[in-house]
């Protein structure tokens, strides 16, 4: 499968995938015709109370110097997303899909905008399956590592401005 087989909407929706398109129209990090496929990393899973299997991944976006950490459900949709700027260790996002949906269901557009201004945006498309030609260099991490990052990010983002 090459990048021509992938809907453009997916490439535009998940942060970071658009810039992976090279002049040859292949995704440069792992397109089978251009780059040998990396070994699939070990995946950590955790069961939630409702029995769903969750996967934790991190990936680096060099254009913005951002480390991205995601909690993915079984269908690879991001449930929670954390962004950490690499140069100074400042958290830029710690967003939860469940919280965004609660804000949306409150009936006001401003509630969602206010949430996203404070906590950032959750990716709006599923991540490609492991071993996919679209996959940027995803690395697995443990649920404990993700939870620590989540707590630290939320603590930082919830501080009143100017402190």
Helices and strands as residue ranges (DSSP letters): G 3-5, H 8-13, G 18-20, E 45-47, E 53-61, E 66-72, E 78-85, E 91-96, H 97-105, H 109-119, E 139-140, H 143-158
